Amino acid sequence: MQDSDYPQQPVDEVHRHEIGNRTYLVADVEPLDVDGTRTVAVGTVLWLLAFVMLLPFYGRLADEDRTWWLWTCLAGFGLGIVGWDYCRRRRRRRQAAA
């Protein structure tokens, strides 16, 4: 492919960094999730989903001495709730300061 096949970026938004024999082009873009609230919320929901999905298999998990899987999911959910609350509070403080 030639350079003409790629969409052209405005020159003022792209920075060129040369490190050793490599050249990196870095564009000025905003991060998608600055405060991490959505990321922590999704992770928390996934831990809860894993816990609920493992509940029907409690008997099999107990027979194979793997009930710790359930408690790991529950701990992940609990810590996720704490982290989500922390991220929400931090986002509110940053918005109030701006």
C-alpha atoms as an extended CHARMM CRD file, in Angstrom:
* protein
*
        98  EXT
         1         1  MET       CA              0.0000000000        0.0000000000        0.0000000000  PROA      1               0.0000000000
         2         2  GLN       CA              1.1070000000        3.5110000000       -0.6690000000  PROA      2               0.0000000000
         3         3  ASP       CA              0.8150000000        6.5160000000        1.6030000000  PROA      3               0.0000000000
         4         4  SER       CA             -1.9330000000        7.8760000000       -0.6290000000  PROA      4               0.0000000000
         5         5  ASP       CA             -4.1450000000        4.9020000000        0.3310000000  PROA      5               0.0000000000
         6         6  TYR       CA             -4.3820000000        6.0740000000        3.9500000000  PROA      6               0.0000000000
         7         7  PRO       CA             -6.5660000000        8.9780000000        5.0770000000  PROA      7               0.0000000000
         8         8  GLN       CA             -4.5220000000       12.1200000000        5.5880000000  PROA      8               0.0000000000
         9         9  GLN       CA             -4.3120000000       13.5600000000        9.0980000000  PROA      9               0.0000000000
        10        10  PRO       CA             -4.0720000000       17.2910000000        9.7440000000  PROA      10              0.0000000000
        11        11  VAL       CA             -0.4000000000       18.0650000000       10.2910000000  PROA      11              0.0000000000
        12        12  ASP       CA             -0.9320000000       20.1800000000       13.4240000000  PROA      12              0.0000000000
        13        13  GLU       CA             -2.6340000000       17.2790000000       15.2780000000  PROA      13              0.0000000000
        14        14  VAL       CA              0.0810000000       14.6760000000       14.6450000000  PROA      14              0.0000000000
        15        15  HSD       CA              3.4100000000       14.6340000000       16.4440000000  PROA      15              0.0000000000
        16        16  ARG       CA              6.4220000000       12.7440000000       15.1540000000  PROA      16              0.0000000000
        17        17  HSD       CA              8.6920000000       11.0250000000       17.6910000000  PROA      17              0.0000000000
        18        18  GLU       CA             11.9300000000        9.4170000000       16.6090000000  PROA      18              0.0000000000
        19        19  ILE       CA             13.3370000000        6.8720000000       19.0340000000  PROA      19              0.0000000000
        20        20  GLY       CA             16.4070000000        5.0300000000       17.8110000000  PROA      20              0.0000000000
        21        21  ASN       CA             15.7710000000        3.9290000000       14.2490000000  PROA      21              0.0000000000
        22        22  ARG       CA             11.9640000000        3.9900000000       14.6080000000  PROA      22              0.0000000000
        23        23  THR       CA              9.5470000000        6.8370000000       13.9940000000  PROA      23              0.0000000000
        24        24  TYR       CA              6.2490000000        7.0320000000       15.8660000000  PROA      24              0.0000000000
        25        25  LEU       CA              3.3120000000        9.2160000000       14.9040000000  PROA      25              0.0000000000
        26        26  VAL       CA              1.1620000000       10.2870000000       17.8520000000  PROA      26              0.0000000000
        27        27  ALA       CA             -2.1440000000       12.0830000000       17.3770000000  PROA      27              0.0000000000
        28        28  ASP       CA             -3.7220000000       14.3940000000       19.9370000000  PROA      28              0.0000000000
        29        29  VAL       CA             -6.8890000000       12.5260000000       20.9100000000  PROA      29              0.0000000000
        30        30  GLU       CA             -8.9380000000       12.5380000000       24.0800000000  PROA      30              0.0000000000
        31        31  PRO       CA             -8.9500000000        9.3140000000       26.1400000000  PROA      31              0.0000000000
        32        32  LEU       CA            -12.2320000000        7.4170000000       26.0150000000  PROA      32              0.0000000000
        33        33  ASP       CA            -12.6860000000        6.8220000000       29.7420000000  PROA      33              0.0000000000
        34        34  VAL       CA            -10.7110000000        9.3460000000       31.7580000000  PROA      34              0.0000000000
        35        35  ASP       CA            -12.1000000000        8.5540000000       35.2030000000  PROA      35              0.0000000000
        36        36  GLY       CA            -12.4300000000        4.7590000000       34.8740000000  PROA      36              0.0000000000
        37        37  THR       CA            -16.0030000000        4.6620000000       36.1620000000  PROA      37              0.0000000000
        38        38  ARG       CA            -17.3940000000        2.7310000000       33.2180000000  PROA      38              0.0000000000
        39        39  THR       CA            -14.4780000000        0.2940000000       33.1930000000  PROA      39              0.0000000000
        40        40  VAL       CA            -14.8450000000       -0.4990000000       36.9010000000  PROA      40              0.0000000000
        41        41  ALA       CA            -18.6330000000       -0.8210000000       36.5490000000  PROA      41              0.0000000000
        42        42  VAL       CA            -18.3070000000       -3.3180000000       33.6950000000  PROA      42              0.0000000000
        43        43  GLY       CA            -15.7540000000       -5.3620000000       35.6410000000  PROA      43              0.0000000000
        44        44  THR       CA            -18.0010000000       -5.3640000000       38.7040000000  PROA      44              0.0000000000
        45        45  VAL       CA            -20.9740000000       -6.5990000000       36.6850000000  PROA      45              0.0000000000
        46        46  LEU       CA            -18.8250000000       -9.3410000000       35.1380000000  PROA      46              0.0000000000
        47        47  TRP       CA            -17.7590000000      -10.5710000000       38.6010000000  PROA      47              0.0000000000
        48        48  LEU       CA            -21.4220000000      -10.6670000000       39.6730000000  PROA      48              0.0000000000
        49        49  LEU       CA            -22.3770000000      -12.4940000000       36.4750000000  PROA      49              0.0000000000
        50        50  ALA       CA            -19.6570000000      -15.0820000000       37.0770000000  PROA      50              0.0000000000
        51        51  PHE       CA            -20.9170000000      -15.5900000000       40.6490000000  PROA      51              0.0000000000
        52        52  VAL       CA            -24.5120000000      -16.0850000000       39.4830000000  PROA      52              0.0000000000
        53        53  MET       CA            -23.4400000000      -18.4440000000       36.7060000000  PROA      53              0.0000000000
        54        54  LEU       CA            -21.4670000000      -20.6000000000       39.1560000000  PROA      54              0.0000000000
        55        55  LEU       CA            -24.2800000000      -20.8490000000       41.7340000000  PROA      55              0.0000000000
        56        56  PRO       CA            -26.0920000000      -23.7630000000       40.0190000000  PROA      56              0.0000000000
        57        57  PHE       CA            -22.8300000000      -25.7250000000       40.1590000000  PROA      57              0.0000000000
        58        58  TYR       CA            -22.3040000000      -25.2810000000       43.9050000000  PROA      58              0.0000000000
        59        59  GLY       CA            -22.6440000000      -29.0140000000       44.5870000000  PROA      59              0.0000000000
        60        60  ARG       CA            -20.0770000000      -29.9590000000       41.9710000000  PROA      60              0.0000000000
        61        61  LEU       CA            -17.7390000000      -27.2000000000       43.1300000000  PROA      61              0.0000000000
        62        62  ALA       CA            -18.0580000000      -28.4030000000       46.7370000000  PROA      62              0.0000000000
        63        63  ASP       CA            -17.3560000000      -32.0180000000       45.6890000000  PROA      63              0.0000000000
        64        64  GLU       CA            -14.1750000000      -30.9510000000       43.9220000000  PROA      64              0.0000000000
        65        65  ASP       CA            -13.1620000000      -28.5290000000       46.7060000000  PROA      65              0.0000000000
        66        66  ARG       CA            -13.4650000000      -25.5080000000       44.4360000000  PROA      66              0.0000000000
        67        67  THR       CA            -16.0150000000      -23.3840000000       46.2830000000  PROA      67              0.0000000000
        68        68  TRP       CA            -13.3180000000      -20.7450000000       46.4990000000  PROA      68              0.0000000000
        69        69  TRP       CA            -14.2640000000      -19.8920000000       42.8870000000  PROA      69              0.0000000000
        70        70  LEU       CA            -17.6150000000      -18.6160000000       44.1570000000  PROA      70              0.0000000000
        71        71  TRP       CA            -16.0640000000      -16.5960000000       46.9540000000  PROA      71              0.0000000000
        72        72  THR       CA            -13.4810000000      -15.1360000000       44.5870000000  PROA      72              0.0000000000
        73        73  CYS       CA            -16.2900000000      -13.8880000000       42.3520000000  PROA      73              0.0000000000
        74        74  LEU       CA            -18.1340000000      -12.4730000000       45.3530000000  PROA      74              0.0000000000
        75        75  ALA       CA            -14.9740000000      -10.7360000000       46.5960000000  PROA      75              0.0000000000
        76        76  GLY       CA            -14.3730000000       -9.3190000000       43.0980000000  PROA      76              0.0000000000
        77        77  PHE       CA            -17.9180000000       -7.9590000000       43.0720000000  PROA      77              0.0000000000
        78        78  GLY       CA            -17.5580000000       -6.4310000000       46.5410000000  PROA      78              0.0000000000
        79        79  LEU       CA            -14.2150000000       -4.8020000000       45.7410000000  PROA      79              0.0000000000
        80        80  GLY       CA            -15.6690000000       -3.6140000000       42.4360000000  PROA      80              0.0000000000
        81        81  ILE       CA            -18.4920000000       -1.8400000000       44.2800000000  PROA      81              0.0000000000
        82        82  VAL       CA            -15.9240000000       -0.0940000000       46.4800000000  PROA      82              0.0000000000
        83        83  GLY       CA            -13.8320000000        0.8490000000       43.4260000000  PROA      83              0.0000000000
        84        84  TRP       CA            -16.8760000000        2.0660000000       41.4940000000  PROA      84              0.0000000000
        85        85  ASP       CA            -17.9130000000        4.3000000000       44.3910000000  PROA      85              0.0000000000
        86        86  TYR       CA            -14.3570000000        5.6590000000       44.6230000000  PROA      86              0.0000000000
        87        87  CYS       CA            -14.2840000000        6.4350000000       40.8780000000  PROA      87              0.0000000000
        88        88  ARG       CA            -17.6780000000        8.1580000000       41.0260000000  PROA      88              0.0000000000
        89        89  ARG       CA            -16.5910000000       10.3340000000       43.9460000000  PROA      89              0.0000000000
        90        90  ARG       CA            -13.3180000000       11.1940000000       42.2260000000  PROA      90              0.0000000000
        91        91  ARG       CA            -15.1770000000       12.1330000000       39.0250000000  PROA      91              0.0000000000
        92        92  ARG       CA            -17.5270000000       14.4310000000       40.9660000000  PROA      92              0.0000000000
        93        93  ARG       CA            -14.5960000000       16.1270000000       42.7290000000  PROA      93              0.0000000000
        94        94  ARG       CA            -12.7730000000       16.6540000000       39.4270000000  PROA      94              0.0000000000
        95        95  GLN       CA            -15.8900000000       18.0890000000       37.7880000000  PROA      95              0.0000000000
        96        96  ALA       CA            -16.4740000000       20.4330000000       40.7270000000  PROA      96              0.0000000000
        97        97  ALA       CA            -12.8680000000       21.6470000000       40.5430000000  PROA      97              0.0000000000
        98        98  ALA       CA            -13.0500000000       22.3190000000       36.7980000000  PROA      98              0.0000000000
